[in-house]
Amino acid sequence: MTLPPYHSPLVYHPYQWLDIELWDSTQECFEVLISRGYRIATTHVGMDAVSIYDMDWSCPTAIVVGNENRGISDEALDLSDLHCSIPMKGMVDSFNVSVAAGILMHHAVCDRTSRLVMIQ
């Protein structure tokens, strides 16, 4: 993968902090992640979805977030270890994908940090 050039020393690029990998299929991606010790959590609005506030985020978790239009593929839902949702009040039942990803990652870090502090 060719990364874009840095245009300014003042601009930080996510490539500095992320390892980017591409897979040919969802199944191949999930198999690799599981072999590395991750559980797969897909975001989904459904009866079997666990609230993100009830999850134990202390174990390595790969979070799969679908877009606002199509959501998560049936294949990803079937292959994932669990479905999770962000509880919402009111008439809206989904966030913009970037907002949802930010909420999930923030909560995962807070939960994981608080659990690690309790261990010490």
C-alpha positions in Angstrom: 0.0 0.0 0.0 1.4 3.4 -1.0 0.8 6.1 1.6 0.2 9.7 0.7 3.1 12.1 1.1 3.3 14.3 4.2 2.6 17.9 3.1 3.3 19.6 6.3 5.2 18.6 9.5 2.2 20.1 11.4 -0.3 17.6 10.0 -0.5 14.2 11.7 -1.6 11.2 9.6 -3.3 8.2 11.0 -0.8 6.0 9.2 1.7 6.9 11.9 -0.3 4.9 14.5 -2.2 2.3 12.5 -1.2 -0.9 10.9 -3.5 -1.3 7.8 -4.2 -4.8 6.5 -6.5 -5.7 3.6 -8.3 -9.0 3.1 -10.1 -10.6 0.2 -13.1 -11.7 2.2 -14.8 -11.2 5.5 -14.2 -14.8 6.5 -10.5 -14.5 5.8 -10.3 -11.3 7.9 -12.2 -12.9 10.8 -10.2 -16.0 10.8 -6.9 -14.0 11.0 -8.3 -11.8 13.8 -9.5 -14.9 15.8 -6.1 -16.6 15.3 -4.5 -13.5 16.9 -6.8 -13.8 19.9 -9.5 -11.3 19.1 -13.2 -11.8 19.6 -15.4 -10.2 16.9 -18.1 -7.9 17.9 -20.5 -6.6 15.2 -22.8 -3.6 15.8 -26.4 -4.6 15.2 -29.8 -3.4 16.3 -31.5 -6.7 17.2 -33.0 -8.7 20.0 -29.7 -10.7 20.4 -27.5 -7.6 20.7 -25.8 -6.9 24.0 -25.5 -3.3 25.2 -22.0 -2.0 25.0 -22.4 -1.0 28.6 -22.8 -4.7 29.6 -19.8 -6.0 27.8 -16.5 -6.9 29.2 -14.0 -4.9 27.1 -10.9 -6.2 29.0 -10.3 -8.9 26.3 -9.0 -8.1 22.8 -12.0 -7.2 20.7 -12.3 -6.3 17.0 -15.3 -4.0 16.5 -17.1 -4.2 13.1 -19.3 -1.2 12.4 -21.6 -1.0 9.3 -22.5 2.0 7.4 -25.8 4.0 7.9 -27.4 2.7 4.7 -26.6 -1.1 4.6 -25.4 -1.9 8.1 -23.4 -5.0 8.6 -23.4 -7.8 6.0 -25.2 -11.0 6.9 -21.9 -12.9 6.5 -20.2 -10.7 9.1 -23.2 -11.1 11.5 -23.1 -14.9 11.1 -19.3 -15.1 11.6 -19.1 -12.7 14.6 -18.8 -13.9 18.2 -21.4 -11.4 19.4 -23.6 -8.6 18.4 -23.6 -5.3 20.3 -25.5 -2.1 20.3 -25.3 1.4 21.6 -28.5 2.0 23.7 -30.4 5.1 22.5 -33.4 7.0 23.7 -35.8 8.8 21.4 -37.0 8.2 17.9 -33.6 7.7 16.2 -32.2 4.2 16.3 -28.7 4.7 14.8 -25.7 7.0 14.9 -23.6 8.1 12.0 -20.9 5.5 11.5 -18.0 7.7 12.6 -20.0 8.8 15.7 -20.8 5.2 16.6 -17.2 4.1 16.1 -16.0 6.9 18.4 -18.6 6.0 21.1 -17.6 2.4 20.9 -13.9 3.0 21.1 -14.2 5.5 23.9 -16.4 3.2 26.0 -14.1 0.3 25.3 -11.0 2.2 26.5 -12.8 3.6 29.6 -14.2 0.1 30.6 -10.8 -1.6 30.0 -9.0 1.1 32.0 -11.4 0.8 34.9 -11.1 -3.0 35.0 -7.3 -2.8 34.9 -7.3 -0.3 37.8 -9.5 -2.7 39.8 -7.0 -5.5 39.3 -4.1 -3.4 40.7 
